[in-house]
Structures are given as C-alpha cells and as structure tokens.
Amino acid sequence: FDRDKIFRSISLALRKRNIDQDRIERIVNGIVRKLENSGETEIKSSLIGELIMEALSNLDQVAYVRFASVYKNFREAKDFEDFLGNLEDK
C-alpha cells in the first residue's frame, strides 16, 4: 500500500472542510498502523477503502459521502439516495 495515496485520498475528501492537517496525519498514521499490524504481506485495496471510510464516517459526514461516492463508484443520483438512506438508518 502507498501511505501517500491514503493521505491524498483523505485530504481530497476533506477539502474545504475545517479539519487541520495534524488530524489528517493522525488518521493516516492510525490506518497505516492497522495495516502494518495485520501481519499480511498483501493487503487488499478493499480493506484500505473500508478503513478510510470508517475513519471518515467518524470524522466528517460530508467527507465520508464524498469518499464513498468515488470508492463505491456512484453513477446515478439514485446511488447517492440509497447510500444516504442507509446512512440515516445507522
């Protein structure tokens, strides 16, 4: 995995949100630590995506939806509606 790519993905999702860079660094470090401690030699991109989504859902709902829209490849407004509906159910 590429730590810089994780950082860029999270930063992009949080663009124009009021989250300082130190907080983003701590989130990225936490994700990297989890991945390194997993003991796996190969890490699936789906696991990285899920860890990023989990971190963003706890930090900023707008960034969470932004990231999810790209990660889950939303193609239509209905995809957003379904995702937001599931978000409200939680």
VEXVO-777408 format. One record per residue (C-alpha): x, y, z. Coordinates in pm, 1 decimal. Layout:
      east     north        up
         X         Y         Z
...
END
This chain:
      east     north        up
       0.0       0.0       0.0
     100.6     359.7     -51.1
      80.8     585.3     254.7
      87.4     897.8      38.5
    -208.2     775.3    -164.7
    -407.1     719.8     155.1
    -316.3    1071.6     269.4
    -414.0    1225.9     -65.4
    -746.2    1038.3     -72.1
    -840.7    1153.7     275.2
    -720.7    1509.1     210.0
    -923.2    1528.0    -109.6
   -1238.0    1407.3      67.7
   -1178.4    1667.2     340.0
   -1102.2    1952.5     100.7
   -1268.3    2276.3     214.7
   -1372.7    2112.0     541.2
   -1242.3    2259.1     865.0
   -1006.7    1974.8     958.1
    -641.7    2053.4    1031.9
    -352.1    1868.3     871.1
    -233.6    1724.8    1204.0
    -564.3    1546.9    1248.0
    -542.4    1405.0     896.1
    -187.6    1284.6     972.1
    -308.7    1108.5    1287.9
    -586.4     936.0    1093.8
    -346.1     823.6     822.2
     -96.4     702.7    1083.2
    -371.0     503.3    1254.1
    -473.5     337.7     928.0
    -111.8     259.9     837.5
     -52.4     113.9    1183.9
    -358.4    -112.7    1148.8
    -240.5    -230.9     809.4
     115.8    -294.8     928.1
      -3.7    -476.6    1239.3
    -232.0    -703.1    1036.5
      68.8    -919.8     953.8
     -48.7    -960.8     596.5
     207.9    -942.7     318.7
     -57.7    -844.5      65.6
    -330.9    -601.1     158.7
    -646.5    -576.3     -47.9
    -745.0    -230.4    -163.8
   -1096.4    -301.9     -38.1
    -962.7    -323.4     318.7
    -784.3       9.8     280.1
   -1100.0     167.1     138.4
   -1311.0      34.9     424.5
   -1063.6     165.4     684.2
   -1068.3     508.3     520.5
   -1448.2     509.0     508.4
   -1466.2     410.1     874.6
   -1228.0     689.7     974.5
   -1413.6     949.1     767.6
   -1754.9     841.3     897.2
   -1633.5     914.9    1249.8
   -1476.5    1245.4    1149.5
   -1689.7    1425.6     891.7
   -2008.7    1304.7     721.9
   -1960.2    1521.8     411.9
   -1609.7    1384.6     354.5
   -1743.3    1034.4     417.2
   -2004.1    1072.8     142.5
   -1750.7    1232.3     -92.4
   -1508.7     945.0     -49.4
   -1782.2     682.3     -70.4
   -1914.3     828.7    -395.7
   -1579.0     769.7    -563.0
   -1487.3     449.6    -379.1
   -1822.6     285.2    -445.2
   -1838.8     437.4    -795.3
   -2178.5     606.3    -773.4
   -2315.5     651.7   -1124.8
   -2661.7     797.8   -1067.5
   -2842.8    1017.1    -818.9
   -3024.4     703.3    -702.6
   -2690.3     562.8    -583.8
   -2649.6     868.4    -358.6
   -3007.1     838.6    -235.3
   -2960.9     473.6    -144.6
   -2630.6     542.2      30.3
   -2769.9     836.8     225.0
   -3077.0     630.9     316.0
   -2850.6     363.4     462.2
   -2653.6     632.0     644.8
   -2971.0     765.7     807.4
   -3071.7     414.3     915.0
   -2747.3     382.1    1111.2
END
